[in-house]
């Protein structure tokens, strides 16, 4: 089985979870423009591929993305309801983010 690229995984999560780029920004705890760079190539600079996260922050982004993928599979809060107003959607996605963060193992925990 071929391993999916980070960009392909993000696109799949976005579609299956009924998420916007702003929602992904909240869930992955990264600025909107960073998420946008992970999703879309910079064609104005001649790039054909979106960039992917790297280093310690990249490892954290991978962990968060894996948690979101698992939550979508288990239908824990996903897909995000379409009928939410913008403030309700923000609260809803923020709550999911906090729930997921509590379930993630800590990389530098004392235990």
N, C-alpha and C positions, 0 to 999 in steps of 0.2 A: 504494500500500500504506500503510495507516494505521500510524503509529508507536505502539508499545505504551507504556503508562504504566510508570513505574518499578515500581509495585505489581504490575501484570500480569506484568511480566518476572520479578519476584521469585517470584510464585506459580508461574509456569511452570517456573522453575529448581528450585524446591522440589519440585514434582511429578516432573519428568523426571529429576532427580538423586537422588531418594529421600532428600531432605534434611529435617532438622528446623529449627525456628527457631534452635536452639542451633548447629547445623551452619553455618547462614548467618552467624551471629554470628562464628564462627571464620573462615570464608572471606572475609567482607567486612571483618573486623577492626573490628567495631563492637560496643558493648554489646548484650546480649540485648534489653533493653527498647527500644533504638533500632530494631533490626530488627523487633520486634513492632509498633512504631508505624508503620513503613513498610508492614507487611503488613495491619494491621487498623485500621479507623477507631475513634476514641474516641466511641462512641455515647453514653456517659454525659455527654459534653460537647456533644452535639448535632452532632457531626461526621458527615458521610456519606462522606467520603473519608479514606483514610490519608494521612499527610503524606509529603512527598518530600524527599530530601536536597537541600541547596543549598550554594552557595559552594565553597570549595576542598575541603572534606571531601566535599561532594556530588559534585564532579568525580572525586575518588578512588573513591568508592563506585560511580560509573558505570563507571570503568575496571575495577574488580574484578569487577563484575557482568558486564561484557562478556567478561572473561577466563573466568569460570565458564561462561557461555553457550557460548563457543567450545569449552571443554574437554568439556562435555556433548555437543555435536554430534560431536566427535571421539572420544567415549567414552574419554577419558583419566581413568580413575579413577571414572567415573560409569556407572551409578547406584551409590550407596554400598550395599555388601552389607547385607542385613537381619540376617544371622547374627552380626554383630559384637557383642561385649559392650560396655557403655558405655565402659570404658577403651580398648578396642581401637578403637571408633568415634572417640573423641577423637583418638587417635594417627593414625588413617587420614585423618581430615578435616584435621588439622593438617599432615600431610605434603603433602596436596594443596594446601593454602593456601601452604605454602612453595614448592612447585613452581611454582604459578601466579605468585606474587610475583616469582620469578626471571625469569619470561617477560615481565613487564610493563615497558614503557618507563618510565624515570624522568622525572618531569616537570621536575625541576630538576637534571638531570645536567650535569656539567661538559663532557661531550663534545658 
